[in-house]
Amino acid sequence: MTLKHCAQAVAAVLAGASLTVMVAQNAPMRVASGHREMLLQTTQSWNGKPYSHYPTGQPQLTTIRLTIQPHTALPWHTHPFPNVVYVLSGTLTLHDQASGKTHLVHQGEAVGESVDDIHRGESGDEPAVLLITYAGTPGVPTSVPAKGEKAEY
């Protein structure tokens, strides 16, 4: 095969490949519903206290990933508005300071945290990796340390 024929063959292959990509990109997108798995829908926190209201003002959603080292308890703290904790890995034991109630949350589970109640979380034998979403407002902290305690994060 001559160099001219070789160049023409390569050009034809590239043109065919480009045409295939264009056709694939212009193919109609399949439209279908997704599969929904309800992780949490609640009107009260894990300790049984009902959520009474959302904060007033401009809404602000905040999502953080929090890692707690093994056998570690967070400082006592409160949250000024509702939030959801999803355990990505490990376990989380929640402690309510006033009542002494505890609640164990496993990997793949979600829980509504308490609002205005002093509480803390504790990891188990491995790091607890949490995904936490807060429904707050700009300028208001997502976590408030209890008197004499360090910040949660």
Secondary structure, DSSP 8 states (H G I E B T S, - for coil): --HHHHHHHHHHHHHHHHHHHHHHHHS---------------SB-TTS-B-----SSS-EEEEEEEEE-TT-B---EE-SS-EEEEEEESEEEEEETTT--EEEEETT-EEE--SSS-EEEEE-SS-EEEEEEEEE-TTS-S-EE-TT-----
